[in-house]
């Protein structure tokens, strides 16, 4: 049903409740109200890259890997699959009276925070560092998850609002100081898009403060920006136990009751935590009104009515057999293929030629690791295929596989150098007896992830630097010294220092966390059944020296849009096994807006998929972002020898800039638009040998034309 009808039904139902009953509904584990026929409902469910923490489900690549696909259509389909499996599990559980945590239809995803600093442990939960890419992919996910039928298929949640990206260890007390320009230019666009364009049903506040106000109790962020300016009509939920931080860590209130009142009065409808157990006390002490409690309850029940939880829906018959079905696994496999980024391919080492290889050495702590497949916020797969298993399945009995773990993922304080060398000795022997080595290094959720809190058993937090753990670096150096050809497969959710690998290894693949059966996709890429097509959604830096302090939320010097030096591997970069080029580009205008058209041709010897990327730079405004920024993209399949013309409409916002007061205004008159398969920077051109097509474009007095 539409929101108007759902809200009317919610108002009628809430009007029958006592003040005590209304207050009881404002926490994530809402109790039932039997006299009104209201069952209990637990609002906490996770669906970042598959239904999570609720038993068996299709486990897709981690969000950062999905971002590397630059594929809106696929992410929309993944959102729909997550809703489908969520419905199947909800139908089965609720039929048995099981309404516990992780069993509902309100999924606290996607994470559309900006991955502004490579040290941030939760960055792999995001869609990367660019506001436009994050907005586009986040919108697609929400549209897929919520659907477009009479009943909402599942409810999405844009998190963590706003200006949230570490440090994890300080998040419960940290105050992110951010300028109005950075706020509007970088930190808010994705949230605005999800609210205004995708009509996301829920928004979750962050733990930290922003410019002095705790996010879950911020009148500026919730009332003024979200409700009044963006006209958000859904419900607002706190991050888990974030309201407790008001008095325990932020010290902006003196008691739990004051914290509960502050959050509710700012517009936080639902408390993930237990501080709202004191809402009634706050009411009795005159700190909140019954009207505020009533309004929060109405918003929450509006969501439940829109999900069809009282009147039934067309999704009530989705069977449990839809969970991890073959169709869903096929999409997960496609997603894994599209997520993999080829960073280096020297001397044509890839794809590997199975008929020319007798022995492959598969080495490394992530070669046979299930944890390295799944990232965090994951479900449980019925089958896992590691990189080692994927290679073994692909080559069958035709090629001998030698395996060595080579090192631990990291070495704790009780382990010794001798412990490292014992493992490394075997790895060197394996390498020496192999024709080619597949070296699988990186991290997993025990080394990069969320600071210790409810639902996070690892308490991994942020990275201290961009280097691999010492034991892995020793392994990498020892394997390199064998002189054998090496392909490095990096399983990690963020930028890792590739300087040694760039110098010593012929091939480098960034695998991210490729999903439960990701090893199958890795093997298909390694042996050339499929060509890699992923692009980096984050900058890989040469190091941390050129970056501001982690705690500094100014965008100056951060990400490809503001950085001054050269990247190790740039945002938008990724090679294929073929060769294609953008031969020409034009800009035109029709009634719908500005259209960029690109003529491209596959000049290589195989079919490939490329990602057309469009960047724009305003040349005559003092408020312009320093470097050209992404404003359009499209995945393009090109058969061998095929020429194709692709047209992409640019958003009107691409021709605006943000002033120092945070106002988005019309930019200047002079623009440069770049069209290619990578970012228009010197490093991309150096690595790819290609130059994007440059188009000068004048926009004057509302009239746009190509120069």
N, C-alpha and C positions, 0 to 999 in steps of 0.2 A: 504494500500500500504506500501511497505517497506520504511525505512527512506531515502534511497538514492533517490528514485523517488519522495517522498514527499518534500525533500529538493530542488530538482530541480524545482518542480512546485512553491515552495515558492520563490525561487530566481527569477523566471520569473515574478511572480506577484509583488514582492517587487521592482523589477527593473523599474516598470512602475509608482512607487510612487514618489512624490516630497519629499524632505527632511522633510518638515512639516508633510506630511502624514505619513511617516515612524516614525517620532518621536511620533506622536499621538497614535501609536499602542503599545507603550511600557508601558502603564498603564493598571491597571486591568479592568477599564471600557472603553475599546477601542471603539472609535466611528466608525460608518460605513463610508465607502468611496464609495458613490453611483456611481460615474463615473466608478469605477472598479468592480461594482457588489459585493462589500464587505459589509455584514451586520455588525451592531454593535455586539460586543461580550463582555460579562462580565466574566472574568476569575475566579471570586471568587465563589467557591462552596465548601461545606463541606460534608464529608461522613465518619466520624470517626467510627460510628457504626450504619450506616443507613444514607440515604440522609437526610441532616439536614437543618433546617431553611427555608425549601421550601414547607411548608405545609405537607400534609399527606404522610407518608412513614412508612415502617416497622422499628420499633425501637428495635434494638438488644441490648443485654447487653453491658454495657460500655466496652471499650477496655481492661481494667485490668481484668474484668471478663472473656472476651474471652481468655486472656492469661492464666487464671487459668484452662482452658480446656486442654491445651497442645495439641491442635488438629489442625494441619496444614490443613488437608483436609477440615474441617468445615470452617475454616477462609477463605480458598480459595473460597469455595462456597458462603460465605457471601459477599466477595468482588464482585463476579459475580452478586449476587442479587442486591447489591447497584448500580452496573453499569446498570443492567437491569431496575431498577426503575428510575435511573437517565436518561436513554435514553427515557423511557416512558414519564417522565415529560418534558424533553427537546422537544420531538416530539410534545407534546400537546401545550406547551407554544410557541415554535417558529412558529407553524402553525398559531397562533394568533398574531404574531409579538411581542410577549413578550420575550425580551432578557435581562431582568433585572438581578440584583444580585441573586445568588443562583439558577439560571436557566440553567447554562452551564454544560459542561461535563468534566471540569477540577476540580477534587476534591482534596482539600488540606488535604490529609490523605494518609498514616498513620503517627502517631507520634511515631517515633522510638528513641526518647531520652531515656536515661537510668534513671530509677527511683532510683537515688542514695541516696536520703534522704527522710524519711517518712514524713517530714514536707511539702514537696513540694505540693502545691495545685493542680497542673495539672498532678500529677503522675498517676492519674487514667485514663488519656488519653493514656497512654503508655502500652507496653506489659511487664512491670516489670523491674527488676533490672539486669537481666542477658543478656550479649551481644549475646550469642548463641541463647537463646530462642527468644529474640527480633528479631534477624536476620531471624530466621526460620519463625516466624509468620508474620513478616513484608513482607518477600518475598512472602509468600502464599497469603497475602492480595493483593499485587500488581499484582501478576499473575492472580488472580481472577478478579480484577477490570479491568485490561487492556485487558485481554483475549489473545487468540492466533490465531485470525482470520486475514484475509487480512486487515481489518480495526480495529483500536484500539477501544474497546468498550467504555472505558472512560480513562481519564488520571489520574494516581496517582501522589502523591507528597510526597516525604520523607522530614519530618520536625522534629525538627527545627535544621538546620545544623549550627553549631555543638556545643557540650559541653554546653547544656542548660538544667537546671533543678532547677531554682530558685536562689535566692529568688525572688518571683514575684514583691514585692514592689520596688526592685532595678533593675529590668531587663532592663530598658531603659538607665541605666548608668553604670551597673555592668561590671567589667572586670574579667572573669573567667580565673584564672591563673592555667594552667594545664601542667604537665610534658609531655615530648614526650612519655614516657612509658605508662602513663595513657591514653593519647590520642589514641594511637594505640591499647592498650590492652582492653579499655573499651568504650570510647566515639565514636570511628569511625567505628568499625566493622559492625554494622547494616547498616549504610549509604553505606559503601563499598559493602555489599552484595546486597542491593537494586539497586545500580547503576550497578555493574558488572554482577550480576547473574539474577536479576529480570528485569533489563533494565527499571527502573522507569523513567517515562517521565519528571518528574519535581523534583526539589529540592528547598526547602524554607529555607532561612537563618534565623537565630535567632536574637533576639533583642540585646543581650549582645555583649560585646567584648570577644575575646579569645586571651589571651596573647598580649593585646594592640590593636588588630585590630577589628573593628566592623564586625560582621559576614557577613553582607550583603554588605560589601565593602572590604572583605579580599582577597587580592591577594594570600595569602598562602592557604586559604581554597578553594577558588573558582577556581582560575587559575591553581595553582600548583598541589593541591591534586585532586580536582574534575575533571578538564578538562584534564590536562596533564598526571597525574599518573593513574587515573581511567578511562580515555577516555570517560567521560560523554558527551553525544551528545544532550541531551534534553535541556530544558530551565530552568533558575534559576529565582526564584521569591523572592522578599523581604517579610519579615513578615510585617503586616499592620502598616504603618507609621513608620517602623523601620529606614528608610533612614533619616527621619526628626530628629531622635535621634542623628545622626552624629554631627550636629551643636548645637542642643538644650541641649543634655544631655551628650553625650560622649566627646563633645568639641574637636573632631579631625579635624573638618573643621570650617570655619568662616562664612559660608553662605549656604543657601539652594542650590544655584547653584553649589557650590563646593561639596556639599554632593551628588547631582545628578551625577556629573562628577566622583566622587570617586567610586560610586556604579557601574556605567556603565563600567568604565575602568577596574574594578575588574572582571566584567563578569556577573553582575546582569541584566538580560534581561527585567524583568517585575517588575514594582513598584506597590505594593499594598499600595496605598496612593496617594499623589498628588505632591510629590517632582519632579517627572519626567516631570511635566509641564514646568520645567526650563531647560530641556535637550536642547531645541533649543537655549536658551540663552547661555548655556555652549558651544554649538557648535559655535555660533557666536563669543564667546570670546576665541576660540581656546583651550578650555579645553577638548573637546572630538572631535573625528573625525567622518566624515560621514560614514566611514567604520565600526566604532564601532556601530553606530546607525543602519546601514544596517544589520549587522550581528545579532544583537539582534532581529530585526524584522523578519529576515529569520528564526531564531530558533522558534519564536512564530508561524509563519505561517506554519512551518513544522509540529508542533503539530496539528494545525487546519486541515491541509490536512490529517494527519494520522488518525484523528478522522472522516474523511469523511464529513467534514462540507461544502465542496465546490462541491465535485464530487458525493456525496451520499454514502450510505453504506447499508449493509445487516441489519442494526439495525433501519432503518428509519420507519419500519412498526410496531415496538413494540408498542402495544396499551397501553393506560393509565390504562386499567383494570389489568395490571401486578402489579400496585402499591398496596402493602399490600395484595396481593392475598393469598389464603390459603396455597399454597406451600411455600411461603416466611415466613408466620407466623409459619408454622411447623418447619422450620429451626431455627427461633428465639426461639421457645420453646425448641428445642433440645440444642441450645446454652446456654439457661438459666439453663437447667438441668446440663450440663457439667461444668458450671462455679462455681457452689456452692461447697464450701469447708467445710467438716465436721471436726471441730477442736477438739471437745470433745464429747464423748458418754459414759458416766458413768452409770453403772447399767442397761445398755441396754434401756435407756429411749427412744431412737430412734431405729427404727421407732415407731411412736405412733400407738397403737392398737385401732382402731376406735370402735370395739365392746366391749372394756373394759372401755371406757371413756363416761361419761354422760355430762360433762360440761368442755369446754375449755375457759380459759381466754386469750384473745388476748389484749395485753397492749403495749402502747408505741407510741411516736410521729411519728414513721415511719411505724406503722402497717397499717394505711390507707392513706398513703402519696403517691401521684402520683410522686411528685418530687424525692422521694427516689428510684423510679424505673429507672430513665432515665439518671442520670448523667448530663454531659454538652454536647454541640455540638450534639443536638438531633433533630429529626424531631417531627412531631405531629402524634400521633396514633389516629385511629378512635375509639379505645377502650383501656382502661387501667384496669388492674386487680391488685389491691394492695394485700399485704399479707393477710389482713383481708378478702378481697373478695375471694381470692383463697381458703382459708381454708373453708369459708362459702359454696362456690360452691362444694367443694370436699366432705364435710360431709353431705350436704343436711339437711334433717330434723332429721337425726339420732342422732346428737349430738347438745346440746345447746351451743351457742356461746355467751359469755359475752365480752363486749368491753369497754375499757377505754383508752383514749389518754394518760393519766397519767402525762404528762408534755408537755411543749412546746419543740420544737427542741432545742432552746436555749433561755435564759432569757435575755432580753435587760435591759438597765439601769432603765427603768421606772417601771419594774415589781419588786415585792417584794417576800420575803420568804413566806409570807402568800399565795400569788398567787400560788407558787409551791405546798404548802401543801394542798390547796383545791383540786388540780388535783390528787395529790398523795393519798389522803384519798379515793377517788373513786377507784383508781387503787388497793389499798390494799383490799378494799371490794370485788372487782372483783376476785382478787387472792384467797381470803379466801373462796369464793364460787365456786371455780373451782377445777377440778381434776388435771389439769396440766395448766401451764402458758406458752404462747408463748410471749416472751418479745422482741419487735422490736425497737431497738435503732439505733443510728448512726448519719450520716450526710446527706447532699445533696449538690447540686451545690451552694447553698447560703453560705455554710460554708467551702467548699474546692473547689477551682477552679482557674480561671484566674484572674490576677490583672486587675482592671478596665480599659477597653479599648473599642475600637470600637467593637460592636457586643456582648459585655459582659455586661449585665445589672446588674449583682449582685455584681461585684467587690469584690469577696470573698477572693481570694488570698490564702496564705499558712496557715497551722495550726501552732499555737504557741507551742503546745505540742501534746502528744499522748492521752490525756485524753478526755473523753466525756464532753460536757458542764455540768456545775454544776447541773442544774435542772435534767438532765438525770441521773447523778450519784446518786442524792438523790432518784430518782424513783427506780433505780436499787437496792439500799440498802434497801429501804422499802419493795420491793417485796421479796427480799431474806429473810427478817425477818419473813415473813409469814410461812416459812417452807414448802411451796408447791414446788413440782418439777417444775423446770423452764428450758425451752430451750431458750437460747438467740439467736435471729436472728439479726446479725449486718449488716445493710445496710450502707456501706461506701466504698469509693474507695481507701482506704489506710490502713496502720497499725494503729490500735487503741489498747490502753492498755487493755489487757484482764485479768489482774492479779486478779481483784475482781471476775470476772465471772468464771475464772478457779477454784477458791477456793469455790465458793458458788453455782454454777449452774451445773446441771448434763449434759446438752447438749449445744453446741455452734456451730452455723452455720454461716459462712461468706458468705453473699449473694451478696456482691458488690452492683452494681446498675443493677438489673437483666433484664432490658428491660420493655417495656410498659405493657406486660401481664405476667410479671415475677411471679406474685402471684400464677398463676397456677402451675408453676414449683416448687415453694417453697412448696406448699401443697403436691405435688406428692412425694417430697423428705421427708417431715415431716411424711407422713403416709406410706412410704415404697413402693409405687408403683414403684419408681425408687430409686436406690442406689446412694448416692453422689460419685462423681469421680473426682472432681476438686482438684488441687494442688496449693499451694501458689506460685505465681510468684514473691513475695517479701518476705523479712524477716520481721517477727513481733518481734520487739526488746522488751527487758525487760524495756527499758526506753531510754532517750536521753543521760544519763550520759556517756555512753561509745562511743558516736558518736562525731566526730569532729564538729567544728562550721559549721553551715549551709552554710556559705559563702566559706568554704574551699573545693575546688574541688579535692583535693588529695583523692585517693581511699583508703588510709590507714585507716583501722578500719571500712570501709563501706561495706555493703552487705555481703552475705554469703561467698563470695570468699576471703574477706580480714578481716572479723571480728575475734576478738580474744576470746570473751566471748561466753556464751550460749544465744541462741535466746529464746524468749518466745514461738514462733512457727516458725520453720525453713522454709526457701525456699524449695519448693518441697514437703512439708508436706501436707497430707490430708488423712482422714480415709474413709473407706467404711462401709457398713452394713454387709459385708461378711468378708472372710479371704482368702488371697492368699499369696503365698510365692515364691520367686525365689529360686529354689532348687540347681541350678548349673549354671555356666557360663564359656564360653570358648572364646578364642581369636584366630582368624586365619587370614590368608592373602591369597588373590587371586589377579588376575590381576587388579581388581578395587580398591584394598586397604585393609585396616584393617577392619575385620568384628568381631563384638561382638555378640555371641549367648547366649541366656538365656533360660533355661528350667524352666518353671513356672507351678504352679498347684493351682487350686482353692480348698482349703480344707474346705471351709465354706458350709453353707446350702442354698445358693441362688446364682443366676447368678449375676455377677458384671462386672464392667469395671474398670481396673486399668491403671496406667500410668507407664510404664517401664522407668526408668531413669538411664542413664549411666554417670558416672563422672570419670574424669581423673586427675592424679597428677603426674607431672614430679618430680622425687625424687633427681636428681643429677645436677640441674642447679640453680645457684644463682638468675636467673631471673624468676623462676617459681612463679606463683600465690601462695600465702600462703596455701590456702585450695583447696581440689579437686573441679573441676569446671565441669559444665554440658557440655557434648559433644555429647549427643544423647538422644532421647526419642521416645516413641511410645505408643499410646493408645491401649490397648489390652482388648477385650471382652473375658471373661472366664465363661463358663457355670458351674453350680455346678458339682464338681468332675472332671472337665476337666483339662487335662495337655496340654501344648502348648509350642512349641519352636519358639522363635522369634529371628530374626537376624537383626542387625542394622549396617550399614556401618558408620564408624567414618570419619569425615572430616579430611583431611590431616593437616589442621591447628591445630587440637587437639594435635599434636605432636610437636608444635612449642612453643617458648616463645618470649617475647619482651624484648630487652635490654634497658638500660637507655637512649639510643639515639633514641628510638622509632623504631628500626629495628626488624622486625619479623624474627627470625632465628630458625634453627633446634634445638630442645631441647636436653636434655641429652640422655643417653642410657636406664636409668631405669625409668619405669613408673608403676604406680599402677592404675588399672581400677576397679571401683566399679559398680556393677549391682544390682539394687533393685527397690523398689517402693517408695523410699525416698532418701534423701541426706545422705551420709555417715558421719554423725556427731553424737555425743553422745546424743544430745537432741532428734534427730529423733528416735534413737534407744530406748531411754527412753520412748517416747510417743507411739511408734508403737509396741515395743517389738520385732522388727525384725532387723536383721543385713544384710546389703547388702553383696552380694558375692564379695569377694576381689580377684583380679587376678593380679599377678605380671607379668610384661611384659617387655622384653628386646628388645631394638631397637638399632642395632649396624651396622655401615657402610652401612646403607641403607637396611639391612636385618632385618626383624622383625620376632620374634618367641616367643612363649609362654614359660615361664620358668616353 
